[in-house]
Amino acid sequence: MQNRLLEVRRLGRVNYAAGLELQKTLETEVIAERKRDYLLLLEHPHVFTIGRRAKENGVLASAEILKTIGAEVYETDRGGKVTYHGIGQLVGYPITNLSSYKEDVHLYVRNLEEVLIRTMADFGIESFRIEGLTGVHTKEGKVAAIGVHLKRWVTTHGFALNVNTDLSYFNWIIACEGEPVTSMDKLLGCELDLQEVEDKIIKNFAEVFEFDKIEELQKSVAAEI
């Protein structure tokens, strides 16, 4: 297997449309060149996203309520149903070439779960999978959601980890299978430093997906999107 290079971009707060555009740009690059993979780490302003398996009534909020709570709605090409992204939540978008790893979408999703489970353990949180469901769960509820898209074995979209998340926004959607949700700060009883969580995510992602080298783009440069 060839040496695999992961470029990490910590983007800070990025609106959903700009994040989607960057993913598509990098997806096109990875498909064409397949020289390096990317991991984008960011926060979104409040937004509800609708996946391919979502039903029409997945978002419960009316247009007036959406305006009041400052949330947008986007339809996406990722798998899964309806989910929420917002401030205090760490979103990860891997744009990776599975042809240089393993061409197995189910393994890819299980490995994303493994990255998150290891990260939870780094902070002393017990988490686990539930058979038949996607994402990472705790005894208090689901702490991370996963929804992915593949084109020519290159991935987009990814995971959303509730770190210091305002969970009240989940009341306005029928999330995934309707299971309860929780967050790291709720489980631990204190707010966390998002950069510390990012550090653990990067380390665990590189280990689980067997990258040989990690490069990190400077935030000042990465934020110019």
C-alpha positions in Angstrom: 0.0 0.0 0.0 1.3 3.5 -0.9 2.2 6.0 1.7 -1.0 7.9 2.7 -1.0 11.6 3.5 -3.7 13.3 5.6 -4.1 17.1 5.4 -6.0 18.4 8.4 -7.9 21.8 8.2 -9.3 23.3 11.3 -11.7 25.8 9.9 -13.5 27.3 12.9 -17.1 28.4 12.3 -18.2 28.0 8.6 -21.7 28.3 7.2 -23.1 25.1 5.8 -23.1 26.2 2.1 -19.4 27.2 2.2 -18.5 23.9 3.9 -20.4 22.0 1.3 -18.7 23.9 -1.5 -15.2 23.2 -0.1 -16.0 19.5 0.3 -17.0 19.3 -3.4 -13.9 21.1 -4.5 -11.6 18.8 -2.5 -13.7 15.7 -3.7 -13.0 16.7 -7.3 -9.3 17.1 -6.5 -9.0 13.7 -4.7 -10.8 11.9 -7.5 -8.5 13.4 -10.1 -5.2 13.2 -8.3 -5.5 10.8 -5.4 -2.3 12.3 -3.8 -3.6 13.1 -0.4 -6.7 12.9 1.8 -8.3 15.6 3.8 -10.0 15.9 7.2 -12.0 19.2 7.7 -12.9 20.0 11.3 -15.3 22.9 11.9 -18.5 24.2 13.5 -21.6 25.3 11.6 -24.1 28.0 12.6 -27.5 26.5 13.5 -28.7 24.3 10.6 -30.9 21.3 10.0 -29.7 19.0 7.2 -31.9 16.5 5.4 -30.4 13.2 4.2 -31.5 10.9 1.5 -33.5 8.7 3.9 -35.4 11.6 5.5 -39.2 11.9 5.4 -40.9 15.2 4.6 -41.9 15.8 8.2 -38.5 15.4 9.6 -38.2 19.1 10.4 -40.9 20.1 12.9 -40.2 23.8 13.0 -42.2 26.1 10.7 -40.5 28.8 8.7 -41.4 31.4 11.4 -39.9 29.2 14.1 -36.8 28.6 12.0 -36.3 32.4 11.8 -36.9 32.8 15.5 -34.3 30.3 16.5 -31.8 31.4 13.8 -31.7 28.0 11.9 -31.5 27.2 8.2 -32.5 24.0 6.4 -30.5 22.2 3.7 -31.2 19.1 1.6 -28.0 17.0 1.1 -26.8 14.0 -0.7 -25.5 12.2 2.4 -27.0 9.0 3.8 -29.2 9.1 6.8 -32.3 11.2 7.8 -32.5 14.6 9.5 -29.8 16.0 11.8 -28.8 19.2 13.4 -25.5 21.1 13.2 -24.7 24.0 15.4 -22.4 26.0 17.6 -20.5 23.9 20.1 -20.7 20.8 17.9 -17.6 19.5 16.3 -18.2 18.5 12.7 -15.7 16.3 10.8 -15.7 16.0 7.0 -13.2 13.4 5.8 -12.5 13.6 2.0 -10.7 10.3 1.7 -9.9 7.9 -1.1 -11.0 4.5 0.1 -9.4 2.9 -2.9 -6.0 3.4 -1.2 -7.4 1.9 2.0 -10.3 -0.5 1.8 -13.3 -0.3 -0.6 -15.9 -1.1 2.0 -18.5 1.6 2.9 -19.7 -0.4 6.0 -16.2 -0.7 7.3 -15.7 3.0 6.7 -18.7 3.9 8.8 -17.7 1.4 11.5 -14.2 3.0 11.5 -15.6 6.5 11.9 -17.5 5.2 14.9 -14.3 3.7 16.2 -12.5 7.1 15.9 -15.3 8.7 18.0 -15.5 5.9 20.6 -11.7 6.2 21.2 -12.1 10.0 21.5 -14.9 9.6 24.1 -12.6 7.2 26.0 -9.8 9.8 26.0 -12.2 12.0 27.9 -13.4 9.3 30.3 -16.7 8.8 28.6 -18.0 5.2 28.0 -19.6 5.0 24.5 -20.7 2.2 22.2 -22.4 1.2 19.0 -26.0 -0.1 18.8 -26.6 -2.9 16.3 -28.7 -1.7 13.4 -28.1 2.0 14.1 -25.4 4.3 12.9 -23.5 6.7 15.2 -22.0 6.6 18.7 -24.2 6.2 21.8 -23.9 6.5 25.6 -26.2 5.4 28.4 -27.6 9.0 28.4 -28.2 9.0 24.6 -26.6 9.5 21.2 -23.5 11.7 21.3 -22.4 11.6 17.7 -24.2 11.2 14.3 -22.7 9.9 11.1 -23.9 10.4 7.5 -21.6 9.9 4.5 -21.6 10.1 0.7 -19.2 8.3 -1.7 -18.3 9.1 -5.3 -15.8 6.8 -7.1 -14.8 5.6 -3.6 -14.0 9.1 -2.4 -15.9 10.2 0.8 -17.7 13.4 1.7 -19.9 14.5 4.6 -19.0 12.6 7.8 -19.7 13.0 11.6 -21.1 15.4 14.1 -20.0 15.2 17.7 -22.0 17.0 20.4 -19.4 18.7 22.5 -20.8 21.9 24.0 -24.0 21.6 22.0 -27.4 23.3 22.8 -29.4 20.1 22.7 -32.7 22.1 22.6 -32.4 22.4 18.8 -32.9 18.6 18.5 -36.5 19.2 19.7 -37.3 20.7 16.3 -36.5 17.6 14.3 -37.1 13.9 14.3 -33.5 12.9 14.5 -32.4 9.6 12.9 -34.4 6.9 14.7 -35.8 9.3 17.3 -33.4 8.2 20.0 -32.5 10.7 22.8 -29.3 12.8 22.3 -26.7 14.0 24.7 -23.4 15.9 24.6 -19.9 15.7 26.1 -20.4 18.7 28.4 -23.6 17.3 29.7 -22.0 13.9 30.4 -19.0 15.4 32.1 -20.7 18.4 33.8 -18.3 21.0 32.3 -17.6 22.8 29.0 -14.8 21.4 26.9 -12.1 23.1 24.8 -13.0 22.3 21.2 -9.3 22.3 20.2 -8.5 19.6 22.7 -11.3 17.5 21.3 -10.0 18.2 17.8 -6.5 17.1 18.8 -7.9 13.7 19.9 -10.0 13.3 16.8 -7.0 13.9 14.6 -4.8 11.4 16.5 -7.5 8.7 16.5 -8.5 9.3 12.9 -4.9 8.9 11.7 -4.4 5.7 13.7 -7.7 4.0 12.8 -7.3 4.8 9.1 -3.6 4.0 9.1 -2.2 7.3 7.7 1.6 7.5 7.4 1.8 11.3 7.6 -0.3 14.2 8.9 0.0 17.8 7.7 -2.0 20.6 9.2 -2.9 23.6 7.2 -2.6 26.8 9.1 -6.0 28.0 10.3 -5.5 31.5 8.9 -5.1 30.0 5.5 -7.7 27.4 5.9 -10.3 29.9 6.9 -10.2 31.7 3.6 -13.2 29.9 2.1 
